[in-house]
């Protein structure tokens, strides 16, 4: 019967594949145990793969660093909203866009970080917001936000012009501290704390 023939062929094929895999595993184990040249060859292959991966990571880090500098240059030419109402709307828009971009893959991480950073610029208590970001933003994107903040802080110390309020610029120690913000952290006053901002503080 055709169906029976097809079943036997499939079973035979599966058996041949399994036998081949088992045979290769036995051969590989034997050579690994008894051949120094084989072990050296395997080590060279592993080293080559590791070196290629490291080179790829290095290239990606350098590309991201250049992209972050370009993004920060663009951000610093933008005039942030002034009124509390405008700031709150702007904040919500930037966070929403950042969340959408963050889940779209690594190629969108720089742009996602730029959105979260823009939101950070106008938030009344940026150090507290960084602690919230640390909990909810994907680590690669969060690290880029921190890098943008630190570059901006370094430019400020060197006399550059950027928009983060001086009292709000987090220090390196603040960024590394995983503990909850202390009572001395900047707080949003009642004039700038809308319902949505208060909900975020409670996150």
Residue, then its C-alpha position, 0 to 999 in steps of 0.5 A: x500500500x502506498x501509505x505503508x510504503x511511505x511510512x516504512x521509508x520515513x521510518x527507515x530515513x529516521x533510523x539512518x539519520x539517528x544512526x549517523x548522528x550516533x556514529x558521529x558522536x562516537x567518532x567525535x568523543x573518540x577523537x577528542x579523547x585520543x587526538x591532540x591535533x583534533x583537540x587543538x583544532x576544536x579549540x581553534x574553532x571555538x577561539x575563532x567563534x569567540x573572537x568573531x562574536x567579540x568583534x561583532x559586539x565591539x563594532x556594535x558598541x562603537x556604532x551605538x556610541x556614535x549614534x548616542x552622541x548624534x542623538x544627544x546633539x539633536x536633543x540638545x537643539x530641541x526646546x523642551x516644553x515649559x508649562x507643567x501641562x505641556x511637560x506632562x503631555x510631552x512626558x507621556x508621549x515620549x515614554x509611550x514611544x520609548x516603550x513601543x520602540x524598545x520591544x521592536x528589536x536592537x536596531x530600535x534601541x538607540x531611538x527608544x533610549x532617546x525617547x526615555x531620555x527626552x522624558x527624563x529631561x522634563x520629569x520633576x524628579x529625574x533620579x526617582x524616574x531613573x530608578x523606575x526605568x531600571x525596573x521596567x525598561x529593557x536593560x540594553x535600552x536602560x544602559x543607553x539612557x544612563x549613557x546619555x545622562x552621563x554624557x550630558x552630565x560630562x558636557x555640563x561639567x565641561x561647560x556645554x549646553x544641555x537641558x537637564x536641570x542642574x539640581x536634577x542631573x544624577x551623579x554616577x553614584x546615583x546611577x549605580x545606587x539600586x536602593x530606593x531614592x532617599x528623602x533628599x531626592x528631588x521631589x515634584x511640587x504640587x504645581x507640577x505633579x499631575x495624576x499621571x505623574x503621581x501614578x508613575x511615582x507609585x510604580 
